[in-house]
Amino acid sequence: MTGELSPIDKAKFVAAKRAVDYVEDGMRVGLGTGSTAAWMVRCLGELVREDGLKIRGVPTSTRTAQLAREVGIEVISLDEAKWLDLTIDGADEFDGELNLIKGGGGALLQEKIVATASDQMIVIADAAKEVERLGAFPLPVEVIPFGWQTTRALLEEMLISVDVMGRDVTLRMNGDHPYVTDEGNHILDLHLGRIGNARQVAMVLNQIPGVVENGLFVDICDVVVIGYGDGRVEMRDINEGTVEKDRLDFVESENLFTDMMD
């Protein structure tokens, strides 16, 4: 139960729990990927089962699709939805302008497509994900398998001309084999340390042949919901320029927490 959760998991849970308050009956909702997004999907499923919330979800990965179906959310494709009212997703890092690094879970391509096809993107994160400058978390870049070593060399050459602290580029592995995304691609992780101009880096990266997409989400996030281990939640709206604070009590929910602790 909640007493078994670590402070970081409690922070993720309260952020997710507060974020689902933005979801209204009849919405088409983008469902993010990752540990914090999994809390959100569970919370939405609880509302569907117990409160009769009617939504259709567009998942950003096969594992999110599986989880959504398990908790009772109707799953449709983005082509079926055409456009979304809202996307809720996590982030590996976010800065004061709500620019993000995403892709630690390997789903950055679908996540970016879904987020940009939404009227609003809400990011849920624990407080540790906030940084003054993006870049401490390795920046994922999705590349096609053909000629990936050439693509890596081009990336390393490009990094010389931009304002970053480090330039190491590594192929993400899954055991002894390269990691493969849902779209059949590889991921190169850029260990940059600090990114001076995220917008510039994002634009330059996608001009390199072989690059499919990068994990910099610039001017995409509208609201960040930040969770803390003591139940505090902070909502920052970049468009409205507002900051709201709240506190959520941990309420025992046998199904929700038992499932997440499995």
C-alpha positions in Angstrom: 0.0 0.0 0.0 1.1 3.6 0.1 3.2 3.0 3.2 5.4 0.7 1.1 6.0 3.3 -1.6 9.3 5.2 -1.6 9.1 9.1 -1.4 9.9 9.2 -5.1 7.0 6.9 -6.0 4.7 8.9 -3.7 5.7 12.0 -5.6 5.0 10.4 -9.0 1.7 9.1 -7.7 0.4 12.5 -6.4 1.5 14.2 -9.7 -0.4 11.6 -11.7 -3.4 11.7 -9.4 -3.7 15.5 -9.7 -3.1 15.5 -13.4 -6.1 13.3 -14.2 -8.3 16.1 -12.8 -7.7 17.8 -16.2 -9.4 14.9 -18.0 -13.1 15.4 -18.7 -15.8 13.0 -19.9 -15.7 12.4 -23.7 -12.1 13.5 -24.1 -9.6 11.8 -26.4 -6.4 11.6 -24.3 -2.8 10.8 -25.2 -1.4 8.4 -22.7 2.3 8.7 -22.1 5.0 6.1 -21.4 7.2 5.6 -18.4 6.9 5.0 -14.6 5.1 8.2 -13.8 2.8 7.9 -16.8 2.0 4.4 -15.6 0.6 5.8 -12.4 -1.5 8.2 -14.5 -2.9 5.4 -16.6 -3.8 3.5 -13.4 -5.5 6.5 -12.0 -7.5 7.1 -15.2 -8.5 3.4 -15.2 -9.8 3.7 -11.7 -12.0 6.7 -12.8 -13.3 4.7 -15.7 -14.2 1.7 -13.6 -15.5 3.3 -10.5 -16.8 6.7 -11.7 -17.9 5.8 -15.2 -15.5 8.3 -16.9 -15.8 7.9 -20.6 -12.6 8.6 -22.5 -10.7 7.2 -25.4 -7.0 6.8 -25.0 -4.2 7.0 -27.6 -1.1 5.2 -26.2 2.5 6.2 -27.0 3.9 2.7 -26.8 2.9 -0.9 -26.9 3.4 -1.3 -23.2 1.2 1.7 -22.4 -1.5 0.3 -24.7 -1.4 -3.0 -22.9 -1.7 -1.3 -19.5 -4.5 0.9 -20.6 -6.5 -2.1 -21.8 -5.8 -3.9 -18.6 -7.3 -1.1 -16.5 -10.4 -0.7 -18.7 -9.5 2.3 -20.9 -10.8 2.2 -24.5 -7.7 2.3 -26.7 -7.8 3.8 -30.2 -5.1 4.8 -32.7 -4.0 8.4 -33.4 -5.4 7.9 -36.9 -8.8 7.0 -35.5 -8.7 10.0 -33.1 -7.2 12.4 -35.6 -6.7 15.0 -32.9 -6.5 14.9 -29.1 -7.9 17.1 -26.4 -5.1 16.4 -24.0 -1.9 14.4 -23.6 -0.5 13.5 -20.2 3.1 12.2 -20.1 6.2 12.2 -18.0 9.6 13.8 -18.6 13.2 12.9 -17.8 14.0 16.6 -17.3 12.2 19.9 -17.5 13.4 23.5 -17.2 11.8 26.8 -16.2 10.4 27.4 -19.6 8.8 23.8 -19.6 11.2 22.6 -22.3 11.8 18.9 -21.8 14.1 16.0 -22.4 12.1 12.8 -23.0 12.9 9.3 -24.3 14.5 7.6 -21.4 11.9 4.9 -21.9 12.5 4.7 -25.6 9.2 6.0 -26.8 10.2 9.5 -27.8 9.0 9.4 -31.4 5.4 8.3 -30.7 5.4 10.6 -27.6 6.3 13.6 -29.6 3.8 12.8 -32.4 1.0 12.4 -29.9 1.9 15.5 -27.9 2.0 17.7 -30.9 -1.4 16.4 -32.0 -3.0 17.6 -28.8 -4.7 20.8 -27.8 -2.8 20.6 -24.5 0.2 18.7 -23.1 0.5 18.1 -19.4 3.7 16.8 -18.0 3.8 14.9 -14.7 7.0 14.7 -12.8 8.6 14.4 -9.4 10.5 17.5 -8.2 13.9 16.0 -8.9 13.2 16.2 -12.7 13.4 20.0 -12.6 16.8 21.5 -13.8 18.1 24.9 -14.4 19.6 23.8 -17.8 18.7 20.7 -19.7 21.3 18.1 -20.5 22.4 16.2 -17.4 20.1 13.4 -18.5 21.4 11.9 -21.8 19.5 13.2 -24.8 17.9 10.3 -26.8 18.0 10.5 -30.6 16.1 7.9 -32.6 17.9 6.8 -35.7 17.2 4.2 -38.4 19.4 1.1 -38.1 20.9 1.5 -41.6 24.2 3.3 -41.3 23.7 4.2 -37.7 27.5 4.4 -37.1 27.7 7.0 -39.8 24.8 8.9 -38.3 26.6 8.8 -34.9 29.8 10.3 -36.5 27.7 13.0 -38.1 26.1 13.7 -34.7 29.5 13.9 -33.0 30.7 16.4 -35.7 27.6 18.5 -35.3 28.0 18.8 -31.5 31.3 20.7 -32.0 29.3 23.6 -33.4 26.7 23.9 -30.6 26.8 25.1 -27.0 27.0 21.8 -25.1 29.4 20.7 -22.3 29.9 17.1 -23.4 29.9 15.2 -26.8 29.9 11.5 -26.0 27.4 9.5 -28.1 26.5 5.9 -27.2 24.3 3.3 -28.8 21.5 2.3 -26.3 21.7 -1.4 -25.7 19.2 -4.1 -24.5 21.5 -6.7 -23.0 23.9 -7.8 -25.8 21.8 -6.3 -28.6 21.0 -2.7 -29.7 17.7 -1.4 -28.2 14.9 -1.5 -30.7 12.0 1.0 -30.5 8.4 0.3 -31.4 9.1 1.6 -34.8 12.1 -0.7 -35.3 14.8 2.0 -34.9 17.8 2.4 -32.6 18.5 5.1 -30.0 21.7 7.1 -29.7 22.1 8.7 -26.3 23.9 12.1 -26.3 25.8 12.8 -23.1 25.8 16.5 -23.3 26.0 17.6 -19.6 24.5 20.9 -20.4 22.5 22.3 -23.4 23.0 26.0 -23.9 20.3 26.4 -26.6 17.7 23.6 -26.7 15.8 25.0 -29.6 19.0 25.3 -31.8 20.1 21.8 -30.9 16.7 20.3 -31.6 16.6 22.0 -35.1 20.1 20.9 -36.0 19.7 17.3 -34.9 16.7 16.7 -37.2 18.6 17.9 -40.2 21.1 15.0 -40.0 20.4 12.1 -42.4 19.4 9.0 -40.5 17.9 10.9 -37.5 14.2 10.2 -37.1 13.5 12.4 -34.1 15.2 13.8 -31.0 14.1 13.9 -27.3 14.0 17.6 -27.0 10.4 18.8 -26.5 10.6 22.6 -27.0 7.4 24.8 -26.8 5.2 21.7 -26.6 4.4 21.4 -22.9 1.7 23.6 -21.5 1.4 22.6 -17.9 3.7 20.7 -15.5 2.4 19.0 -12.5 5.2 18.5 -9.9 4.7 15.9 -7.2 6.5 15.8 -3.8 7.0 12.8 -1.5 4.9 14.4 1.3 1.8 14.8 -0.9 2.4 18.4 -2.1 1.6 19.1 -5.7 2.5 22.2 -7.8 0.9 23.1 -11.1 2.7 25.5 -13.4 0.8 26.8 -16.5 3.3 28.3 -19.0 0.6 30.0 -21.1 -1.4 31.5 -18.2 1.7 32.3 -16.2 0.1 30.8 -13.1 1.4 28.6 -10.3 -1.1 26.7 -8.1 -0.3 24.5 -5.1 -2.2 21.7 -3.5 -1.8 18.8 -1.2 -3.2 15.3 -1.8 -3.9 12.9 1.0 -2.9 9.3 0.4 -6.0 7.2 0.2 -5.7 3.5 0.4 -6.8 1.9 -2.9 -6.3 -1.9 -2.8 -6.5 -2.5 -6.6 -4.5 0.5 -7.6 -1.5 0.1 -5.3 -1.4 -3.7 -5.3 -1.2 -3.7 -9.1 1.6 -1.1 -9.1 3.6 -2.9 -6.5 3.6 -6.2 -8.4 
